[in-house]
Amino acid sequence: MAGSGPVEEGYTRAELVGVYGVVYRFGGTRYSYGAVMLLKGEDWGEQVLPIFIGSAEAEAIARAMYGIPVQRPMTHDLIVSMLGALGVRVEKVTIDALISDVYTATIVLAQEINGEVKRHYIDARPSDSVAIAVRTGAPIYVNNQLKRYARSESELLKDIEEAEKEGKI
């Protein structure tokens, strides 16, 4: 697979299951739109890690997943083009931790300089990391510690139904 590198200890290879739009209801008439990105660890069975992201980020990921063209390069396309022009490749992205209800991620870049590979570790949001990984074919890895936040897809659907009944979404 493009960009494959050794798995870091404590991480599992993951696949992007998809991105799904959600609408949150606050009070009677106030709404907010967002999305959830689902990642599945290689050895997680039917468990998926839900990461809530913005609707613009979800659209960027979906466009890359489904090959939906745009007239002009979007931000993630521009970043990938710039990296390519500089001779830098995306080696992998990692979803690292959940700190104060915010997921953290790292984009690992590799650049060959005078016959040696230099790696750059870029702190990033999971949504941006995945949007870039999808565009470059770079593998996604999830810290094994995050499996405790994974849920079965059927449990997620049940939670969504309950939230709808309670008027939360």
C-alpha positions in Angstrom: 0.0 0.0 0.0 1.3 3.5 -0.8 3.1 5.2 2.1 3.1 2.0 4.2 5.7 2.0 6.9 6.4 0.0 10.0 3.6 0.0 12.6 4.5 1.9 15.7 4.3 -0.1 18.9 1.0 0.6 20.6 -0.9 1.4 17.3 -3.1 -0.6 15.1 -3.7 -0.1 11.4 -7.2 1.4 10.8 -9.5 1.9 7.9 -11.9 4.8 7.3 -15.4 3.3 7.4 -17.0 6.5 6.3 -18.2 10.0 7.3 -21.8 10.7 8.1 -23.7 13.9 8.6 -25.4 14.7 11.9 -27.6 17.5 13.1 -27.6 18.6 16.8 -30.6 20.3 18.3 -30.0 22.9 21.1 -33.3 23.9 22.6 -36.4 24.4 20.5 -35.2 25.9 17.2 -31.4 26.1 17.4 -29.5 23.6 15.3 -25.9 22.8 14.6 -24.6 20.7 11.7 -21.6 18.4 11.9 -20.4 14.9 11.1 -19.0 11.8 12.5 -16.0 10.0 11.1 -15.8 6.3 11.8 -12.4 4.5 12.0 -12.1 0.7 12.5 -8.9 -0.8 13.9 -7.6 -3.8 12.1 -8.2 -6.2 15.0 -11.3 -4.5 16.5 -14.0 -6.7 15.0 -17.2 -4.7 14.5 -16.0 -1.9 16.8 -15.6 1.6 15.3 -14.1 4.8 16.8 -16.5 7.7 16.3 -14.7 11.1 15.9 -17.0 14.1 15.6 -15.8 16.6 13.0 -17.1 19.6 11.2 -19.3 19.4 8.1 -16.7 21.1 5.9 -14.0 18.6 7.0 -16.5 15.7 6.4 -17.1 17.1 2.9 -13.4 17.3 2.2 -12.9 13.6 3.2 -16.0 12.4 1.3 -14.8 14.2 -1.9 -11.5 12.4 -1.7 -13.1 9.0 -0.8 -15.5 9.1 -3.7 -13.3 11.0 -6.2 -15.7 14.0 -6.5 -14.0 16.6 -8.6 -13.8 20.3 -7.8 -13.1 23.2 -10.1 -10.1 24.5 -8.1 -8.0 22.8 -5.5 -9.4 22.6 -2.0 -7.2 23.2 1.0 -6.2 19.5 1.5 -5.6 19.2 -2.2 -3.3 22.2 -2.1 -1.4 20.9 0.8 -0.8 17.5 -1.0 0.3 19.4 -4.1 2.7 21.6 -2.1 4.2 18.5 -0.4 4.7 16.8 -3.7 6.4 19.9 -5.2 8.8 19.9 -2.3 9.6 16.2 -2.6 7.9 15.3 0.7 5.6 12.3 1.0 3.0 11.5 3.6 4.3 8.3 5.3 1.3 7.8 7.6 -1.1 9.5 9.9 -1.7 8.5 13.5 -4.7 9.2 15.8 -2.9 9.5 19.1 -4.9 10.5 22.1 -8.1 12.0 23.5 -7.3 15.0 25.7 -10.0 17.1 27.3 -12.6 15.6 24.8 -10.4 16.5 21.8 -8.7 13.9 19.7 -5.1 14.5 18.6 -3.3 13.3 15.5 0.0 13.4 13.8 0.9 13.5 10.1 4.2 11.8 9.6 6.1 13.3 6.6 9.2 11.7 5.0 11.7 13.6 2.9 14.8 12.2 1.3 17.8 14.5 1.7 21.2 13.5 0.5 20.2 9.8 0.5 18.8 9.9 4.0 15.2 10.0 5.0 14.2 12.8 7.3 10.9 12.6 9.1 8.8 15.5 10.2 6.0 15.0 12.8 3.1 17.5 12.3 0.5 18.0 15.0 -2.9 18.0 13.3 -6.6 17.5 13.8 -7.8 13.9 13.0 -10.1 15.2 10.3 -7.3 17.0 8.4 -5.0 14.1 8.9 -7.5 11.7 7.4 -8.4 14.0 4.6 -4.7 14.1 3.6 -4.3 10.4 4.1 -7.2 9.6 1.8 -5.7 11.8 -0.9 -2.3 10.3 -0.7 -3.1 6.7 0.1 -1.1 7.0 3.3 -2.1 4.4 6.0 -4.0 5.5 9.1 -3.0 4.1 12.5 -4.9 4.5 15.8 -3.4 4.3 19.3 -4.6 1.0 20.9 -5.5 3.0 24.0 -8.3 4.6 22.1 -10.1 1.3 21.5 -11.9 1.9 24.8 -13.9 4.6 23.1 -14.9 2.4 20.2 -18.4 1.2 19.9 -20.3 -1.2 17.6 -22.1 0.5 14.8 -25.4 -0.9 16.1 -24.8 0.7 19.5 -24.1 4.1 17.8 -27.4 3.8 15.9 -29.2 3.0 19.1 -27.7 6.0 20.9 -28.7 8.2 18.0 -32.3 7.0 18.2 -32.4 7.6 21.9 -31.0 11.1 21.4 -33.6 11.8 18.8 -36.4 10.7 21.2 -35.0 13.0 23.9 -34.9 15.9 21.4 -31.1 16.2 21.5 -30.7 15.7 17.8 
